[in-house]
Each structure stands twice: as structure tokens, then as C-alpha cells.
Amino acid sequence: MTQRFSGKTVLVTGAAGGIGLAAATAFAQEGANVVLADRDTIRVEAAAQSLSTAGLSASAVTVDVSNFASCQAMVAHTLATFGQLDIAFNNAGIPSALGIAFEDVPVEDWRNILDVNVSGMFYCMKAEVPAMKAAGGGAIVNTASVASIIAAKGMAAYVASKHAVAGLTKAAALDLIGSNIRVNAIAPGSVNTPMLAPLMADPVNSGAIAASVPAGRVGEPGEIANAVLFLASSDASYMVGALVCVDGGVVIQ
């Protein structure tokens, strides 16, 4: 395995499982010092301990991305633990309930989804950027979604939030490239994560989901992590504000 990230410090939010944990593990295996951040203290500490037990460099921190002070504390933990911040994978996010007609979306659900998925993304980047500037630059990868590009019925809040993430990524990319900070985003489709597990548990639903993907299956967290590591690496040095689809062909059908 290559050591593309040797000597680098990487911060991953939403790292207790799924795509976040897969990416954190891959970064650590390629030589990075990794801070795993999540609101689920027990699971994220267990994940970091598992990496440490395997001889990898990892630390855990609890974060509520919808709270700016919590995001600042997360970055402070990163600096106190490893001394710098070079790469951030802002992956934390929440889904909306499916199949809710637009006029039936509860206002509190709308606020919660935007607080986490949009404000949370902004707060994370706002907290991370000063540390990256102090390090001389860095790379930020945000988790958007195929819902940043296409819409679906009964998902108004989630679709709106992920469209916003795509726009925020592009705007931040323009503002920060002069400071040698590259900002890009991934747009996953259906991925075999705990978020999708309730739907995949039903054979009828799982079959329908797989059939809706041109590739004929849902993605695996490691496949998404591969795209994240590419965008964070020097191999993507000329990519700025890109939205990279990792979706089995959903958005092109």
C-alpha cells in the first residue's frame, strides 16, 4: 500500500461508521494521523481504538457539527493531538424521512436537516480553514450527494440541503484556492451504509434500489473512500470546486 499521506493530519467527520469510517481507515493505512469525529461518542471512540490497536495513528473526538463552538473544539483537539491540520473530510450529515409530501414536511425537520447538512458543513470549514492556512494550505473534501444534482419525490429538505452543499463547496473553493486550500466534493449515490440499512433490510426495497442503479448494485463505503482519498491527494492538485459523482451511473441515465 502507498503512503500518500505520510506526515499529514486528516480530520474526518461522521467517522463512527459507513463512508466516514472507511475513509478514516484508508487515510490511516496510507500513513496519515487521523482524527475521527462524530456525535456518537461510544462508536467513534471504539473506531479510533480499533485503528490504534492495528498500529495506526488515530484519535477520537465528539462533535455536534450543527454547533460552531463544537466544531472549533474539534479542530482544537486535532491541533493539540497532532499539531497541524492538512486535510478535512467533512462527511457528517443526516437523511430526511422518505416519502413525505412537500406540504407535510415538518418545519422542525426542515430546520434540523439544514442545521446539520448545510450550516454544519459551513461551520466545519470555517473552523478548519485557519488551521490549514497556518499549515500553508490543505485540501477539503465535502460529502454532497446525487441529490445535489437530481431531485426525488418526498425528499424536499434533503435535496435542498445537498444542493446547498454543492454550491457552498464551489463558493468556498473560489475563496480559498488563493490560500492553497483546495475544496472539492463527492456525490455518492446509494451506498451500503447504516443510513441505507433500514431500506436494504427489505428484499423488495433492496431489489428496487439495486435495479435503479445502472451498475446494478449499491456502492460500498470503500469505493467512496477511494474517491475521497484521490481528491485529498496531490494527484488531484488541479481540481478545484469539483463535484465528483460516485454513483454507479445514476445521474447520467
C-alpha positions in Angstrom: 0.0 0.0 0.0 1.2 3.5 -0.8 1.9 6.1 1.9 0.5 9.1 0.1 -0.5 10.8 3.4 2.6 10.1 5.5 3.2 13.1 7.8 -0.3 14.5 7.1 -3.1 15.1 9.6 -6.6 14.3 8.5 -9.9 15.2 10.2 -12.9 13.1 9.3 -16.5 13.9 10.5 -19.2 11.4 10.6 -16.4 8.9 11.2 -18.2 6.4 13.5 -19.3 4.2 10.6 -20.1 4.0 6.9 -18.2 6.2 4.4 -16.6 8.2 7.2 -15.0 5.2 8.9 -14.0 3.7 5.6 -12.2 6.9 4.6 -10.6 7.4 8.0 -9.3 3.8 7.9 -7.9 4.3 4.4 -6.2 7.6 5.3 -4.6 5.9 8.3 -3.5 2.9 6.3 -1.7 5.3 3.9 0.3 6.9 6.7 -1.9 9.8 8.0 -2.6 10.8 11.5 -6.4 10.7 11.6 -8.9 12.4 13.9 -12.2 10.6 13.8 -15.1 13.0 14.8 -18.7 12.0 15.4 -21.7 12.9 17.6 -21.8 9.2 18.7 -19.0 9.2 21.4 -19.1 5.5 22.1 -18.9 4.4 18.5 -16.3 6.9 17.4 -14.0 6.1 20.3 -14.3 2.4 19.5 -13.5 3.1 15.9 -10.4 5.1 16.8 -9.3 2.5 19.3 -9.6 -0.2 16.7 -7.3 1.7 14.3 -4.8 2.4 17.1 -4.8 -1.3 18.1 -3.9 -2.1 14.5 -0.8 0.1 14.8 -2.3 3.1 13.0 -2.3 6.8 14.2 -5.8 7.7 15.3 -7.7 9.8 17.9 -11.4 10.4 18.5 -13.4 13.5 19.4 -17.1 14.1 19.9 -18.6 16.8 17.7 -22.0 18.3 17.0 -21.4 19.9 13.6 -24.6 22.0 13.9 -22.8 23.9 16.7 -19.9 26.2 15.7 -18.2 26.1 19.1 -18.2 22.3 18.9 -16.6 22.4 15.5 -13.9 24.8 16.9 -13.3 22.4 19.8 -12.9 19.6 17.3 -10.2 21.4 15.4 -8.5 22.5 18.7 -8.4 18.8 19.6 -6.8 18.0 16.3 -4.1 20.6 16.7 -3.5 19.6 20.3 -3.1 16.0 19.4 -1.2 16.1 16.1 0.0 19.7 15.8 -1.5 20.6 12.4 -4.4 20.1 10.1 -3.7 19.3 6.4 -6.9 17.5 5.1 -10.5 17.6 6.2 -13.2 15.2 5.0 -16.5 16.8 6.1 -18.8 13.9 5.8 -21.3 14.2 8.7 -24.9 14.5 7.6 -28.4 13.2 8.2 -31.1 11.9 5.9 -34.7 13.1 5.8 -37.7 10.8 6.1 -38.7 9.4 2.8 -42.0 9.9 1.0 -43.2 13.0 2.8 -45.2 15.3 0.5 -43.8 18.8 0.3 -46.6 20.4 2.3 -46.3 17.8 5.0 -42.6 18.4 5.8 -42.5 19.4 9.5 -40.8 22.8 10.0 -38.6 21.3 12.7 -37.4 18.6 10.4 -36.5 21.1 7.8 -34.5 23.2 10.3 -32.7 20.1 11.7 -31.6 18.9 8.3 -30.4 22.3 7.1 -28.7 22.9 10.5 -26.7 19.7 10.2 -26.2 19.3 6.4 -25.7 22.9 5.4 -24.8 25.0 8.5 -22.7 22.1 9.8 -20.7 22.0 6.6 -20.1 25.7 6.8 -19.2 25.6 10.5 -16.7 22.8 9.9 -15.0 24.6 7.1 -14.9 27.9 9.0 -13.2 26.1 11.9 -10.8 24.2 9.7 -9.6 26.9 7.4 -7.5 29.0 9.9 -5.6 25.8 10.9 -5.0 24.9 7.2 -3.8 28.4 6.5 -1.3 28.1 9.3 -0.1 24.8 7.8 0.5 26.5 4.5 -2.5 25.1 2.7 -4.5 21.9 2.5 -7.4 20.0 1.0 -11.1 19.8 2.0 -13.5 17.2 0.7 -17.2 17.6 1.4 -19.9 14.9 1.2 -22.6 16.1 -1.2 -24.9 13.6 -2.9 -26.5 12.7 -6.2 -29.3 14.7 -4.6 -27.1 17.7 -5.2 -27.7 17.2 -8.9 -31.1 15.5 -9.3 -34.2 15.5 -7.1 -36.6 12.9 -5.9 -40.2 13.0 -4.7 -40.7 13.2 -1.0 -37.2 14.4 -0.1 -37.5 18.2 -0.3 -35.4 19.0 2.8 -32.6 16.6 2.0 -32.4 17.6 -1.7 -32.4 21.3 -0.8 -29.6 20.7 1.8 -27.4 18.7 -0.6 -27.9 21.3 -3.5 -26.7 23.8 -0.9 -23.6 21.7 -0.1 -22.6 21.7 -3.8 -23.0 25.4 -4.0 -21.1 26.1 -0.8 -18.3 23.8 -2.0 -17.9 25.8 -5.2 -18.1 29.2 -3.5 -15.6 28.2 -0.8 -13.3 26.7 -3.5 -13.0 30.1 -5.2 -12.4 32.0 -2.0 -9.8 29.6 -0.7 -7.7 28.5 -3.6 -5.6 31.6 -3.3 -4.6 30.3 0.2 -3.5 27.0 -1.3 -6.6 25.2 0.0 -8.4 23.1 -2.5 -12.1 22.4 -1.8 -14.0 19.7 -3.7 -16.9 17.4 -3.0 -18.1 13.8 -3.7 -21.6 13.0 -4.8 -22.4 9.4 -3.7 -25.4 7.5 -4.8 -26.9 4.6 -2.8 -24.2 3.2 -0.6 -24.2 0.2 1.8 -24.1 2.2 5.0 -26.1 2.2 8.3 -28.1 5.1 6.8 -29.3 2.8 4.0 -29.6 -0.3 6.1 -33.3 0.0 7.1 -34.3 0.1 3.4 -31.8 -2.7 2.3 -33.2 -5.0 5.0 -36.4 -5.4 3.0 -35.7 -7.6 -0.1 -38.3 -5.8 -2.2 -36.8 -2.4 -1.4 -33.2 -3.6 -1.8 -34.0 -5.1 -5.2 -35.7 -1.9 -6.3 -32.7 0.2 -5.2 -30.2 -2.0 -7.0 -32.4 -2.0 -10.1 -32.4 1.8 -10.1 -28.6 1.9 -10.5 -27.1 1.3 -13.9 -24.3 -0.6 -12.3 -26.9 -3.0 -10.9 -25.9 -2.7 -7.3 -25.4 -0.2 -4.4 -21.9 1.0 -3.7 -19.6 0.0 -0.9 -18.1 2.6 1.6 -14.6 1.7 0.4 -15.4 2.7 -3.1 -16.5 6.1 -2.0 -13.4 6.4 0.2 -11.2 5.8 -2.8 -12.6 8.9 -4.5 -12.2 10.9 -1.2 -8.5 10.0 -1.0 -7.9 10.9 -4.6 -9.4 14.3 -4.2 -7.4 14.9 -1.0 -4.2 13.8 -2.6 -1.7 15.6 -4.8 -3.0 13.6 -7.7 -6.0 16.0 -7.8 -3.8 19.1 -7.5 -5.7 20.9 -10.4 -9.2 20.0 -9.2 -10.9 23.0 -7.6 -14.6 23.1 -6.8 -15.3 19.8 -8.5 -18.4 17.7 -7.7 -17.4 14.1 -8.3 -20.2 11.6 -8.8 -19.6 8.1 -7.3 -23.0 6.7 -8.0 -22.9 3.7 -10.4 -24.3 5.9 -13.2 -27.4 7.2 -11.6 -27.2 10.8 -12.6 -26.4 10.0 -16.3 -29.3 7.7 -17.0 
